[in-house]
Structures are given as C-alpha cells and as structure tokens.
Amino acid sequence: MNNKRKIINDPVFGFINIPKGLLYDIVRHPIVQRLNRIKQMGLSFVVYPGAQHTRFQHSLGAYHLMQQAITQLTAKGNFIFDSEAEAVKIAILLHDIGHGPFSHVLENTLVHHVSHEKISLMLMERMNKEMNGQLSLAIQIFKDEYPKKFLHQMVSGQLDMDRLDYLKRDSFYTGVSEGSIGSARIIEMLQVKDDQLALEAKGIYSIENFLTARRLMYWQVYLHKTSVAYERMLISVLLRAKELATQGTELFASPALRFFLYNHIGPEEFRNNPNCLEHFIQLDDNDIWTSLKVWGSHPDKVLSTLSNAIINRNIFKVEISTDPISPERKKELTYHISQKLNISFEEAGYFVSTPSIENHMYNPDDDSIDIIYPDGTIKNIAEASDMLNFSMLSKKVKKYYICYYRFA
C-alpha cells in the first residue's frame, strides 16, 4: 500500500502525486474537500472571468511545491526526517482550511475578530483528534513551535509555498502574464543557513521578479477597483441581512448561514461554542449565492436592491484618491442615493463605502528574504539587489476608495 499513490493532473504544474496513507486521507477529508466549493480569488472573476479556480486547487499546488522544496533542500545536505517532511506537507495542505466564502468577506461581516488563520488552527486540532494525534507535528510547525524554524518559513513566510503557488496560479487563471513567477527556479535556489530559509545568490533575479510580480498582482488583480467595489457590495448586503436578522426579520438562508446571521459570533463564542465550527464547515460560496438570488425579491428595499445588483453585475461606481475621502463627499452621495431610492439616510449608508487599502512589495518587519553567497556571507535582499532599492521595496502605497451605487 505504501507504494500506491493518486495522481492529479494540475493545469499549472502538471502531475501531482499524493501517496496513499495519511496524506491521501487528509486530501479526501470533508473539511479539505469543502475548499472545492470556495473560489480562491473570491469575486475577482467580475474583472477576470477565468479566475474560477478553487482553494482546493491552490492547496494541492502549494503541497506540490512543498514536495519539490523538500527534495531540493535534502539534496543539498539539509537533513529532514521523513516525519518532518510529511508534517510540513500536511501543514501546507491545511493552511487554508479556515477560509470562509469569498475569502475575507466573512471576517468583516458574519464573524467578528476571528481570522481565517485561527479557524484553520481550530480545524486542524479537530482533525487531529479524529486522526489520533497524527497531525500533532504538523500543528507544531504551523504554529512555529517546532525547533526547525525553516520548516515554518516554508508554510508561512516571505518565500513560502503558499505565495509561490498563488502568484503563479492566479496569474495563469486570470491571464495576467506580469504576475507569472519562476517558482521552479526559486525552489531550485533554496538553501538553509543558521536554521533560516535563504536563497542562493544565483537566484536573486528570480526573487526580484517575484517581488515585482507580487506588487503588480496586488494592484492589478487582487485590489482592482472593480473587484474592491464588488466586494464592498457583498459586505453591505451581508451587514444588512445581519441587521434585519437581529431585528427578527425572517430571511431565507441555509442552516449554516442562518446560524451566523441570527447569532453574534466573536472570538469567545467561536472558541467555546462547538456549534460555531460545525456550522462553519458547512458554509461555502453556494450558501451566499443561493441567498442572494432569493433576497432579490425580499420586501426590504436595501437588501433586495443590493442583492439584485450583485447578481446582475450592477457594480458600485468607484473613485480612487491618494487623499482620504472627505466626510462631506460621502454625506452628499448618501443623501443623493436616499432621495433617488426613497429610503432613509441611514439605509442609504449601505450604498456608499469608503475603504482605504495599502500594500507594499516587501515588509522588512517580517522574516527577511536572505541571499547567501558562495563564500557563506548573507545579505538581505534589500541590500543585495542592484535593481530594487530598499525604499522602493518597503514603501507602503495607500489608496482611498469611494464606492457608491450607480443609477442606470
């Protein structure tokens, strides 16, 4: 049985091998299979119609890259026990299981102050009990509590397999070639020095491309103004549904979605009420889409108008500024919408949103990207790069958006 395996044909990396046994059991687990029903890029398909791939595909891709990274590191004399290799593959397979529908939308609406990382850990611990403690080492690595720190860096760090997969995969499915990275080259150049992940100097240009591609993908794809506006609409409709539920209004919803609409769920409730996790693992993109279609005919004007706008792609208009949006501008738009839709000023607030978003290519406060030279010396990428200067690498770019309902 140990020699048997499952082969999955992935459009990005080709054949991915999953050995029969614990890893195969994890891939088949309902909590992992749920990721098939959650799109990796949330609502980005509104701009890039090809962005229909799932978090399950991404998890498999990250697992495949982890296999390659382990092979490269051991070939260079870095000793990794078989148990450690299996555990770090398990950690990357499970790193996204805490994601709810449409990525971070759930964290801002139905669940309060409970990050997907915390939920991932809760689900790992739940699976660990089911599997008689076989995930204990993977959980240690995931939590960065294992002595070999470089193993955690491969799961969550500046050069983790998560980033190496999602940049290449998202670039492939969106057709945005500027985001394509040489993940194979980066993995080929990986090395460990003083228990820290480093990159051989020959790979510096691949890292420069990686950082540039990441910046382009964030502003051109992940934070595209139309995607931002579409996401703000979904947040508004879920907040309105939550408000109506709190007032006792009857709403159509699946049992899982109903639980989060009609209960206030914060960190304490999530930790102490087992029903939270039970309902969470039943929640996926389909629960939201089905409700939106039904809510389109609800008597509440705010809920029905927003739901129909999402279903029929009547997306909020977006304006971007380098300066904060003035309260007067927001108030003027809200008043105009309240008049046009014949709703109260407070209700019109659901149709105007003013998020601010910031991003930077490289955060020196995180674990750094280190370049190792043939003589053994190490330099941070910000020092080593002759193409990218440190101020450019670490500079935060902040943009202010105003998203508002448009009338035909």
C-alpha positions in Angstrom: 0.0 0.0 0.0 2.9 2.4 0.8 3.9 2.4 -2.9 0.5 3.2 -4.1 -0.4 6.8 -4.9 -3.0 9.0 -6.5 -2.0 11.2 -9.4 -3.9 14.5 -10.0 -3.4 16.4 -13.3 -3.0 20.1 -12.4 -3.1 22.6 -15.3 -0.4 24.8 -13.7 2.2 22.2 -12.5 1.3 19.0 -14.3 1.0 15.8 -12.4 0.8 16.0 -8.6 1.5 12.8 -6.7 -0.3 12.0 -3.4 0.8 8.8 -1.7 -1.8 6.5 -0.2 -1.9 6.8 3.6 -2.2 9.8 5.9 -1.7 12.5 3.2 -4.3 10.9 0.9 -6.8 10.6 3.9 -6.3 14.3 4.6 -6.9 15.3 0.9 -10.1 13.2 1.0 -11.3 14.6 4.3 -14.7 16.6 4.1 -13.1 19.7 5.7 -10.4 19.8 2.9 -13.0 18.8 0.2 -15.0 21.8 1.2 -12.3 24.0 -0.4 -13.6 22.8 -3.7 -16.7 24.9 -3.1 -14.7 28.1 -2.3 -13.1 30.2 -5.1 -9.5 31.1 -4.5 -9.9 34.6 -5.7 -13.3 35.5 -4.3 -15.1 38.0 -6.6 -12.1 38.7 -8.9 -14.0 36.9 -11.7 -16.0 40.1 -12.2 -12.9 41.5 -13.9 -11.1 38.3 -14.9 -13.7 35.7 -16.0 -11.1 32.9 -15.9 -10.5 33.3 -12.2 -12.7 30.4 -11.3 -10.2 28.2 -9.6 -10.7 26.9 -6.0 -8.8 27.0 -2.7 -8.6 23.2 -3.1 -6.6 23.5 -6.3 -4.3 26.1 -4.6 -3.8 23.8 -1.6 -2.7 21.0 -3.9 -0.4 23.3 -5.8 1.3 24.5 -2.6 1.6 20.9 -1.5 3.3 20.0 -4.8 5.8 22.9 -4.4 6.5 21.8 -0.8 7.4 18.3 -2.1 9.8 19.9 -4.6 11.3 22.2 -1.9 12.0 19.3 0.5 13.6 17.3 -2.3 15.9 20.3 -3.1 16.9 21.0 0.5 17.7 17.4 1.3 19.7 17.1 -1.9 21.9 20.0 -0.6 22.6 18.2 2.7 19.9 19.6 4.9 18.7 16.7 7.0 14.9 16.5 7.2 13.4 13.4 8.9 10.6 11.6 6.9 8.2 12.5 9.8 9.1 16.2 9.4 8.7 16.1 5.6 5.3 14.5 6.0 4.3 17.0 8.7 5.3 20.1 6.7 3.3 18.8 3.7 0.3 18.3 5.9 0.7 21.9 7.3 0.7 23.4 3.8 -2.2 21.2 2.7 -4.3 22.5 5.6 -3.1 26.1 5.7 -6.3 27.5 4.1 -9.0 25.3 5.6 -10.1 28.2 7.8 -11.2 30.3 4.9 -14.9 31.2 4.6 -16.8 32.1 1.5 -15.3 34.9 -0.6 -12.1 35.0 1.5 -12.0 37.8 3.9 -15.7 39.0 3.5 -16.9 36.7 6.2 -14.3 38.0 8.7 -15.7 41.5 8.2 -19.4 40.7 8.5 -20.8 37.5 10.0 -17.8 36.6 12.2 -16.2 39.3 14.3 -12.4 39.4 15.0 -11.8 35.7 14.2 -9.2 35.4 11.5 -9.1 32.5 9.0 -5.7 31.5 10.5 -7.3 31.0 13.9 -10.1 29.0 12.3 -7.6 26.9 10.3 -5.8 26.0 13.6 -9.1 25.0 15.3 -10.0 22.8 12.3 -6.5 21.2 12.3 -6.9 20.4 16.0 -10.3 18.9 15.4 -8.9 16.7 12.6 -6.0 15.8 14.8 -8.4 14.3 17.4 -10.2 12.3 14.6 -6.8 11.0 13.4 -5.5 10.0 16.8 -2.8 12.7 17.0 -1.2 12.1 13.6 -1.3 15.9 12.9 0.5 17.0 16.1 3.8 17.7 14.4 2.2 19.5 11.5 0.3 21.7 14.0 3.6 22.5 15.8 5.2 23.6 12.5 2.1 25.6 11.6 2.2 27.4 14.9 6.0 28.0 14.6 6.6 26.0 17.8 8.9 23.4 16.2 12.7 23.8 16.7 13.5 23.8 13.0 12.2 27.3 12.1 12.9 27.0 8.4 10.1 24.4 8.1 7.5 27.0 9.4 9.0 29.6 6.9 8.1 27.3 4.1 4.5 27.2 5.3 4.2 30.9 6.3 7.0 33.3 5.4 8.3 35.7 2.7 9.2 32.7 0.5 6.5 30.2 1.5 4.9 27.7 -0.8 1.6 29.5 -0.4 2.8 32.6 -2.1 4.8 30.7 -4.8 1.6 28.8 -5.8 -1.0 31.6 -5.6 1.0 34.1 -7.7 1.7 31.6 -10.4 -1.8 30.0 -10.3 -3.7 33.3 -10.1 -1.6 34.7 -13.0 -2.4 31.6 -15.0 -6.1 31.7 -14.5 -6.5 35.5 -14.9 -4.3 35.7 -17.9 -2.2 38.4 -16.3 1.2 37.4 -17.5 3.0 40.1 -15.5 2.2 38.1 -12.4 4.0 34.9 -13.6 7.0 33.9 -11.5 9.7 31.3 -11.8 8.7 29.2 -8.9 10.8 26.2 -10.1 13.9 28.4 -10.2 13.2 29.9 -6.8 12.8 26.4 -5.3 15.9 25.2 -7.1 17.9 28.0 -5.4 16.5 27.4 -1.8 19.0 26.8 1.0 19.1 26.8 4.8 21.6 28.8 6.7 21.5 29.1 10.5 18.1 27.5 10.6 16.7 30.2 8.3 15.5 29.8 4.8 17.8 31.6 2.3 18.3 31.8 -1.4 21.5 31.2 -3.3 22.9 34.3 -5.0 22.3 32.8 -8.4 18.5 33.1 -7.8 18.5 36.9 -7.0 16.9 37.9 -10.3 14.1 35.4 -9.8 13.4 37.0 -6.4 13.4 40.5 -7.9 10.9 39.2 -10.4 8.9 37.6 -7.6 8.6 40.8 -5.6 7.7 42.9 -8.7 5.1 40.3 -9.8 3.6 40.3 -6.4 3.2 44.1 -6.4 1.7 44.0 -9.9 -0.7 41.3 -9.0 -2.0 43.1 -5.9 -2.7 46.4 -7.6 -3.7 45.0 -11.0 -5.7 42.0 -9.8 -6.4 41.4 -6.1 -7.1 45.1 -5.4 -8.5 46.0 -8.8 -11.0 48.8 -8.2 -13.9 46.8 -9.7 -13.2 43.8 -7.5 -13.0 46.1 -4.5 -16.3 47.6 -5.3 -18.0 44.2 -5.8 -16.6 43.0 -2.5 -17.9 46.1 -0.7 -21.4 45.4 -2.1 -21.3 41.9 -0.7 -20.1 43.2 2.6 -23.0 45.7 2.6 -25.7 43.1 1.7 -24.4 40.7 4.4 -24.4 43.5 7.0 -27.9 44.5 6.0 -29.0 40.8 6.3 -27.4 40.6 9.7 -29.2 43.8 10.9 -32.5 42.5 9.7 -31.9 39.2 11.4 -31.1 40.9 14.6 -34.4 42.8 14.4 -36.2 39.4 14.0 -36.9 39.7 10.3 -37.4 36.3 8.6 -34.7 35.7 5.9 -34.1 32.8 3.6 -30.8 31.2 4.4 -29.2 27.7 4.6 -28.9 26.3 8.2 -25.1 27.2 8.2 -25.7 30.8 7.0 -28.7 31.3 9.3 -26.6 30.4 12.3 -24.1 33.2 11.6 -26.9 35.7 10.6 -29.0 35.2 13.7 -26.2 34.9 16.3 -23.4 37.2 17.3 -20.2 35.3 16.8 -16.9 36.6 18.2 -13.7 35.0 19.3 -15.1 33.8 22.7 -18.2 32.2 21.1 -16.0 30.6 18.4 -13.7 29.0 21.0 -16.4 27.9 23.4 -19.4 27.0 21.3 -18.8 23.8 19.2 -21.8 24.8 17.0 -19.7 27.6 15.5 -17.2 25.3 14.0 -19.9 22.8 13.0 -21.8 25.4 11.0 -18.6 27.0 9.6 -17.5 23.8 7.9 -20.9 23.6 6.2 -20.6 27.2 4.8 -19.2 27.9 1.3 -19.8 30.2 -1.7 -23.0 28.4 -2.6 -24.8 29.4 0.6 -24.2 33.0 -0.2 -25.1 32.9 -3.9 -28.3 31.0 -3.2 -29.4 33.5 -0.6 -28.6 36.5 -2.8 -30.9 35.1 -5.5 -33.7 34.7 -3.1 -33.1 38.0 -1.3 -33.5 39.8 -4.6 -37.3 39.6 -4.1 -37.3 40.4 -0.4 -39.6 43.3 0.7 -36.7 45.1 2.3 -35.6 47.6 -0.3 -31.9 47.8 0.8 -31.5 44.0 0.8 -33.3 43.4 -2.5 -31.6 46.2 -4.4 -28.1 45.2 -3.3 -28.8 41.5 -3.9 -30.1 42.2 -7.4 -27.2 44.5 -8.1 -24.7 41.8 -7.2 -26.5 39.0 -9.2 -26.9 41.2 -12.3 -23.4 42.9 -12.1 -24.6 46.4 -11.5 -21.4 47.2 -9.7 -20.8 50.2 -7.5 -19.0 53.1 -9.2 -15.5 53.6 -7.8 -13.3 56.6 -7.5 -9.7 56.4 -6.2 -7.8 59.1 -4.4 -4.4 59.5 -2.8 -6.1 61.5 -0.1 -8.8 60.5 2.4 -12.4 60.8 1.1 -14.0 63.9 2.7 -17.0 63.3 5.0 -18.8 66.0 3.0 -18.4 64.0 -0.2 -19.7 60.8 1.4 -22.6 62.6 3.0 -23.6 64.3 -0.3 -23.6 60.9 -2.1 -25.5 59.2 0.7 -28.2 61.9 0.6 -28.5 61.7 -3.2 -29.0 57.9 -3.0 -31.6 58.2 -0.2 -33.6 60.6 -2.4 -33.3 58.5 -5.6 -34.2 55.2 -3.8 -36.7 56.8 -1.5 -35.1 55.3 1.6 -33.8 56.9 4.8 -30.3 58.5 5.1 -29.2 55.7 7.4 -30.4 53.0 5.0 -28.6 54.8 2.1 -25.4 54.3 4.0 -25.3 50.7 2.8 -24.9 52.0 -0.7 -21.7 54.1 0.0 -18.4 52.7 1.1 -15.0 54.4 1.7 -12.3 51.7 2.3 -8.6 52.5 2.3 -6.1 49.9 1.1 -2.4 49.8 1.5 0.2 47.4 0.1 3.9 47.1 -0.2 6.3 44.7 -2.0 8.4 43.7 0.9 8.0 44.1 4.7 11.3 44.1 6.5 9.4 43.5 9.8 8.6 40.0 8.6 11.2 37.3 8.3 13.6 38.7 5.7 14.5 37.3 2.3 18.2 36.5 2.7 20.6 35.9 -0.1 23.5 33.5 0.5 26.8 33.9 -1.4 29.3 31.2 -2.3 31.7 32.3 0.5 28.9 31.8 3.0 28.1 35.5 3.6 24.4 36.6 3.8 22.8 39.8 2.7 19.2 40.9 3.0 17.5 41.2 -0.5 17.1 44.9 0.1 21.0 45.2 0.4 21.8 42.6 -2.2 19.6 43.8 -5.1 21.1 46.1 -7.6 17.8 46.6 -9.3 15.4 47.3 -6.4 16.3 49.8 -3.8 15.3 49.4 -0.2 12.9 52.4 -0.1 11.1 51.1 -3.1 10.9 47.6 -1.7 9.5 48.6 1.7 7.4 51.7 0.8 3.8 51.4 1.6 1.3 52.6 -1.0 -2.0 53.7 0.3 -5.1 54.4 -1.8 -8.5 55.7 -0.7 -11.6 54.4 -2.5 -15.2 55.7 -2.5 -17.6 53.1 -3.9 -21.3 54.0 -4.4 -24.4 52.8 -6.1 -24.8 53.9 -9.7 -28.2 54.5 -11.3 -28.9 53.4 -14.9 
